[in-house]
Amino acid sequence: MPVQHIFLQKDETGQLRDARERVVTQYPDVFEKIKIIALTDPIPNDPVIFRRELPEEMKTKIVEALLKFVATPSGQEALHRIYNVKQLIPTTDKDYDVLRKILDDINFKIEGAL
């Protein structure tokens, strides 16, 4: 069963929200077939990525424009409608260390997985 985005996230009240709820209409047995076996620390997802050659000034302008747009009511609505995301948060490479640790813990090698 191809269920995408099976994860837990906090909603606007701070309560954990189970992403299986988003696919239960298409997959009524999702709660029986997909079980949560562990929770991790938050992991950034849906990153904005730039190619190396793009000038830093351009990267900064794009990030600032995105953050400014999603700070508006119409930007928040668009972000939620298109991506089901409530906010954008600037991150650094270090923010992915929790994911790297998980992959190391399970001895997962990215080479060959792609």
N, C-alpha and C positions, 0 to 999 in steps of 0.2 A: 504494500500500500504506500504510494508516494505522498507522504505528508510533509509539507515544507514548514519550516520555521517552528519546530516544536521546541519551545523554550518557555521559561517563566519570566515575567517582568512585572514591575510594580506599576499600578495604575495611578491616576492623579490623587487618590486618597492614601497612597503608600501601601496598599494591599497587594499581595502577589496575585498576578493574573496568569492563568494557564492558557497558553496559546492554542492548546487543543480545542478550546472553545471556539476559535475562529474557523475551524474546519469540520466541526461536528455535523453541520448540515450536509456536507459532501461525504463525510465518513462517519456515519452514526455510531460505529463501534470503535471510534478512535480512543475512547477512555479505557476500553477493554484491551485493545491491541497495543497501544503505546503507553508504557508505564514510565514514570519518572523514577530513576534509580539514584540520582544524586543531584545536588544543587552546587553551583560554583559561585564564586564572587562574580560581580558584574563583569561582562566582557563587552567592549565596544563592538558595535556591528554597523553595517551599512556605512562604511567610511567614505569620505570624499578623498579621492586619490588623484595625485597629479603625476605626470611624467617628470622624470629627472630634469629634463632640459628646460622645463617651463621656468621662467624667471621668478625668483622669490617675490618680487613686487607684485607680479600677476597673481601668484598663489594667495598672497595676503589680501589683495583686492577682492578676489573671488570669495574667500572665506568671510571677510567682513561683510560683503554684500549678502551672502546667504544668511549669516547671523542676523543682520539688520532686517532682512525680509521676514524671517521666521519669528521675529519679535513683534510683528504686526498681527492683528487679528486675521487678515486675509492670508498672510504667510503661514500662520499656525493652522488655519483650516486646510490650506493646500497641502501642507506637510502631512497632516493627519489623513486627509482624503487619499492622497497618492501613496504614502508609505506606511500609514497607520503608526506614525511616530509623533510623539508629543513635543520633542525638542531636539536641537542639535547642540552638541557639547564639544568644544575644542579638546582634542586629545593629543597625546604624544606617543611615540613608539613604546615608551615604558608602560603605558596603559594596557598593552597587549601581553605583558609579562605573565599575567594570570593564565592566559590561553597557552602561552609557551610552556608553562609549568604543567598544565593538564596534559598537553601533548607529550611532554617528557615522561610524565608519570605513567602513561599508558604505552610508552615506547613507540609512539606514532612518528613515522618519518614521512615528511611531505613529499620527498622525492618518490616518484612512482605512484603517488596517490592522484596526481593530476593527469 
